[in-house]
């Protein structure tokens, strides 16, 4: 999807670090079963998003990925009511929506590319043929055809950018304070429901911010 090699490496880093952190959290001996599932979904998303930035990543079959992240989005929705931890129902929903959004956005991206609505710049033609245009001009080798698809990608890019900025600000605030911040000011992803199941609140927020910002760039490049 990405033509510029430098941008490929930047995005790979943005996705690889959260993926490694999520994998580490999932394998922690003291992690609870629900948290392991959360982190496993995050790790898979990070790995596959990083792969998508490279030519070979575009050759991966889309159907299994769509199925995986559809189940992942459903998991975050279904599991949300069981993560109240003393919060009101509204705050429980707010805590779950970032994970639902990112997994659902991943499903949309994969479906758009698999459906053939994406076309490559420079003669690739088709979602999976776009990677052959690696020498094309611009940052991306693929974009969406159709106003509706492009508007959706642009909207998702804007929402993910806002989410990434909010999570980055929360990470900086928590790191500066040196202690977990109150849950109310900013939504907390479902995977962060149990602080003991991950690194630290600041690191968790930083990883979620990196994932959201990286996805925002990917969506923006598709417009």
Backbone torsions as a table, in degrees:
resi	resn	phi	psi	omega
1	UNK	NA	-31.6	-174.3
2	UNK	-102.8	129.1	-179.8
3	UNK	-89.7	-36.8	-176.5
4	UNK	-77.4	121.2	-176.5
5	UNK	-62.6	-40.6	179.8
6	UNK	-61.0	-42.9	178.7
7	UNK	-66.3	-35.4	176.3
8	UNK	-57.3	-45.8	-177.6
9	UNK	-68.3	-37.2	178.5
10	UNK	-63.6	-47.2	179.9
11	UNK	-66.3	-37.9	177.7
12	UNK	-59.3	-42.1	178.6
13	UNK	-66.4	-41.9	180.0
14	UNK	-60.8	-32.5	180.0
15	UNK	-91.2	-34.2	-174.9
16	UNK	-69.4	-39.7	-179.0
17	UNK	-63.6	-50.5	176.0
18	UNK	-60.5	-36.2	179.1
19	UNK	-63.8	-43.3	179.0
20	UNK	-64.9	-41.3	178.5
21	UNK	-63.5	-44.1	-179.8
22	UNK	-64.1	-39.6	178.6
23	UNK	-64.3	-42.4	178.1
24	UNK	-61.1	-42.9	178.8
25	UNK	-64.6	-39.1	-179.4
26	UNK	-66.5	-29.5	-176.6
27	UNK	-93.5	-2.1	178.5
28	UNK	-60.8	135.1	-178.9
29	UNK	-60.8	-29.9	-176.9
30	UNK	-92.2	5.0	-179.7
31	UNK	-72.1	140.9	177.2
32	UNK	-81.6	161.3	-173.7
33	UNK	-59.6	-45.3	-178.8
34	UNK	-63.4	-40.1	179.5
35	UNK	-66.2	-35.3	177.4
36	UNK	-60.9	-41.3	179.1
37	UNK	-65.0	-45.7	178.5
38	UNK	-54.3	-52.3	-176.1
39	UNK	-67.6	-33.4	178.2
40	UNK	-64.2	-40.5	177.2
41	UNK	-63.9	-43.2	179.1
42	UNK	-63.1	-41.7	-179.5
43	UNK	-63.9	-44.8	179.2
44	UNK	-62.3	-40.3	179.3
45	UNK	-64.4	-43.3	179.5
46	UNK	-61.9	-44.1	-179.1
47	UNK	-64.0	-45.9	-175.8
48	UNK	-73.7	-32.0	175.3
49	UNK	-68.0	-39.0	176.7
50	UNK	-63.2	-42.0	179.7
51	UNK	-64.2	-33.8	-177.3
52	UNK	-65.5	-21.6	179.7
53	UNK	-75.8	-10.2	-175.6
54	UNK	-114.2	154.2	-177.0
55	UNK	-53.6	-46.2	-177.6
56	UNK	-65.4	-28.7	179.9
57	UNK	-64.2	-27.5	179.4
58	UNK	-73.5	-11.8	178.6
59	UNK	-87.2	-8.2	179.4
60	UNK	-67.4	137.0	-179.5
61	UNK	-62.0	136.5	-175.8
62	UNK	-80.5	-34.0	-173.3
63	UNK	-57.5	-47.8	178.6
64	UNK	-62.7	-35.0	179.0
65	UNK	-68.5	-41.4	177.7
66	UNK	-61.0	-43.5	179.3
67	UNK	-63.5	-44.3	-178.5
68	UNK	-60.0	-49.1	-174.6
69	UNK	-81.3	-20.4	170.2
70	UNK	-65.7	-44.5	176.2
71	UNK	-64.3	-38.7	179.1
72	UNK	-62.0	-45.4	178.3
73	UNK	-62.3	-41.9	178.1
74	UNK	-63.5	-38.4	178.7
75	UNK	-59.4	-47.0	-178.6
76	UNK	-64.8	-32.5	177.8
77	UNK	-71.0	-49.8	-176.2
78	UNK	-66.5	-37.1	-176.7
79	UNK	-77.6	-17.5	-175.4
80	UNK	-55.7	-45.7	-178.6
81	UNK	-61.4	-20.1	-178.2
82	UNK	-93.7	7.4	-178.2
83	UNK	-114.4	27.0	-175.2
84	UNK	-61.1	-46.6	178.4
85	UNK	45.5	46.4	177.4
86	UNK	84.2	-0.6	-179.3
87	UNK	-87.7	161.0	174.9
88	UNK	-72.6	160.6	177.5
89	UNK	-55.3	-37.5	180.0
90	UNK	-64.1	-45.1	179.9
91	UNK	-67.3	-30.3	176.4
92	UNK	-65.5	-41.6	177.4
93	UNK	-65.5	-43.6	179.0
94	UNK	-62.0	-31.9	179.8
95	UNK	-71.6	-26.7	-175.6
96	UNK	-92.8	-24.6	-169.0
97	UNK	-64.5	-32.0	178.9
98	UNK	-61.4	-40.6	178.8
99	UNK	-68.8	-39.4	176.8
100	UNK	-62.1	-42.8	-179.6
101	UNK	-62.1	-49.2	-175.8
102	UNK	-67.1	-40.0	179.5
103	UNK	-69.9	-39.6	177.9
104	UNK	-66.3	-38.0	177.0
105	UNK	-63.4	-38.1	177.5
106	UNK	-62.7	-42.4	178.3
107	UNK	-61.9	-43.6	-179.5
108	UNK	-62.3	-44.2	-179.4
109	UNK	-60.6	-47.0	-179.6
110	UNK	-63.1	-42.4	180.0
111	UNK	-65.1	-40.2	179.8
112	UNK	-63.3	-41.8	179.8
113	UNK	-70.2	-39.0	-177.6
114	UNK	-72.2	-26.5	-175.8
115	UNK	-77.8	-9.8	179.2
116	UNK	88.2	8.7	178.0
117	UNK	-80.9	-7.6	176.9
118	UNK	-98.7	145.3	179.0
119	UNK	-133.4	148.1	-178.2
120	UNK	-87.3	149.7	175.2
121	UNK	-88.2	133.3	175.0
122	UNK	96.4	13.6	172.0
123	UNK	104.8	9.8	178.9
124	UNK	-67.5	-57.2	178.2
125	UNK	72.2	103.3	-179.2
126	UNK	99.7	156.4	-174.1
127	UNK	-60.7	-46.8	-175.2
128	UNK	-88.5	-7.9	175.6
129	UNK	-90.1	-9.2	-174.2
130	UNK	-65.5	-28.1	-174.8
131	UNK	-68.8	-14.4	179.0
132	UNK	-74.1	-11.2	-178.6
133	UNK	-95.9	39.1	-175.3
134	UNK	-58.5	-22.7	-179.2
135	UNK	-93.9	10.2	-178.4
136	UNK	-69.2	164.9	178.7
137	UNK	-80.2	160.9	179.4
138	UNK	86.8	177.0	-176.1
139	UNK	-84.4	-27.7	-175.2
140	UNK	-113.8	150.4	175.5
141	UNK	-104.2	3.3	-178.2
142	UNK	-148.8	142.1	173.9
143	UNK	-142.1	169.6	-178.9
144	UNK	-89.5	144.1	174.3
145	UNK	-103.8	130.1	-177.6
146	UNK	114.7	132.1	-176.5
147	UNK	-64.6	-42.3	-178.2
148	UNK	-60.5	-45.7	179.5
149	UNK	-64.7	-41.6	-179.4
150	UNK	-65.7	-40.7	178.3
151	UNK	-64.8	-39.6	178.3
152	UNK	-63.7	-44.3	178.6
153	UNK	-62.5	-41.1	178.4
154	UNK	-64.4	-41.1	178.4
155	UNK	-64.2	-44.1	178.5
156	UNK	-63.9	-37.8	177.2
157	UNK	-61.1	-43.5	-179.2
158	UNK	-66.1	-42.6	-179.2
159	UNK	-66.6	-42.5	179.6
160	UNK	-67.2	-35.9	176.0
161	UNK	-62.2	-45.9	179.0
162	UNK	-62.2	-42.8	178.2
163	UNK	-61.5	-43.5	-179.9
164	UNK	-62.7	-40.6	179.2
165	UNK	-65.6	-41.8	179.4
166	UNK	-63.0	-44.7	-179.2
167	UNK	-69.0	-35.2	177.4
168	UNK	-66.2	-42.0	177.4
169	UNK	-62.3	-41.0	178.1
170	UNK	-63.6	-40.0	178.9
171	UNK	-62.8	-43.2	179.4
172	UNK	-65.5	-40.8	179.1
173	UNK	-63.9	-43.0	-178.7
174	UNK	-69.3	-38.7	178.3
175	UNK	-66.0	-38.7	179.8
176	UNK	-67.6	-39.9	-178.7
177	UNK	-76.0	-27.8	179.9
178	UNK	75.3	16.3	178.3
179	UNK	-153.8	160.0	179.7
180	UNK	-60.1	134.3	177.6
181	UNK	-82.1	160.6	176.0
182	UNK	-58.1	149.0	-177.1
183	UNK	-74.1	-26.7	-169.2
184	UNK	-65.5	-42.9	-170.7
185	UNK	-61.7	-34.2	-176.7
186	UNK	-135.7	144.4	178.5
187	UNK	-63.7	143.4	-179.8
188	UNK	-116.2	131.3	-176.4
189	UNK	-64.9	154.0	-177.5
190	UNK	-59.4	-32.6	-179.1
191	UNK	-67.9	-13.2	-179.9
192	UNK	-100.1	11.4	-172.6
193	UNK	-60.3	-34.8	-179.8
194	UNK	-114.7	109.3	-176.9
195	UNK	-61.5	-33.9	-178.1
196	UNK	-67.7	-13.0	-178.0
197	UNK	-92.2	2.7	-178.2
198	UNK	-136.5	-168.4	-179.7
199	UNK	-69.6	-83.1	176.3
200	UNK	-148.4	160.2	-179.3
201	UNK	-55.8	-40.7	-179.7
202	UNK	-65.2	-43.6	179.3
203	UNK	-67.1	-39.9	177.4
204	UNK	-59.9	-46.5	179.5
205	UNK	-64.1	-39.7	-179.9
206	UNK	-62.9	-41.3	179.5
207	UNK	-67.4	-41.7	176.6
208	UNK	-65.2	-35.4	177.6
209	UNK	-64.9	-44.2	179.6
210	UNK	-60.9	-42.7	179.7
211	UNK	-63.4	-46.2	-178.3
212	UNK	-65.3	-42.1	-179.9
213	UNK	-66.3	-41.3	177.5
214	UNK	-62.6	-41.8	177.9
215	UNK	-65.9	-36.7	178.4
216	UNK	-60.5	-41.3	178.1
217	UNK	-63.8	-43.2	-179.3
218	UNK	-61.2	-44.2	179.1
219	UNK	-66.4	-40.3	179.7
220	UNK	-62.2	-35.5	-179.5
221	UNK	-71.8	-18.1	179.9
222	UNK	-84.0	-16.1	-175.9
223	UNK	-69.9	NA	NA
